[in-house]
Amino acid sequence: MDSDWLTRFKEALAADGRSPRALSLDASLGPNYVSEMLNRGKEPGVDKLLRLCVELKVSATYILTGSEVSPQSEEMLGLLSDMKTEHLTTLLDLARQLKTASR
């Protein structure tokens, strides 16, 4: 993870205006989950970070890397993360063909 992910997370939380406890509860995590992240350096698992980002309406890619991506790219990454390897290979081949055809 990018070393500044927690700073970006704190900024998103501040912009949201909810307390760490409220965000934890709204994301269906324990009431102290976000507080432990902020005060004890607890790194969240991907599934929990995604829940928090959805609640904050912020891109998980931005929180993790500092890079902005379009909503379509973010959705595509989410869809790809759950696909079987053979389906990923097929989609990658298709994307390469489309790129070549568009030149």
WOCORCOR-V639444 format. One record per backbone hydrogen bond with DSSP energy under -0.5 kcal/mol. CO is the residue of the C=O (numbers start at 1). NH is the residue of the N-H. Records with the same first field share a line. If there is no record, write none. Layout:
CO=NH + NH
This chain:
2=5
4=8
5=9
6=10
7=11
8=12
9=13
10=14
11=15
12=16
13=17
19=23
20=24
21=25
22=26
23=27
24=29
25=28
30=33
32=36
33=37
34=38
35=39
36=40 + 42
37=41
45=49
46=50
47=51
48=52
49=53
50=54
51=55
52=56
53=57 + 58
54=57
59=63
60=64
61=65 + 66 + 67
62=66
64=2
70=74
71=75
72=76
73=77
74=78
75=79
76=80
77=81
78=82
79=82
80=83
84=88
85=89
86=90
87=91
88=92
89=93
90=94
91=95
92=96
93=97
94=98
95=99
96=100
97=101
98=102
100=103
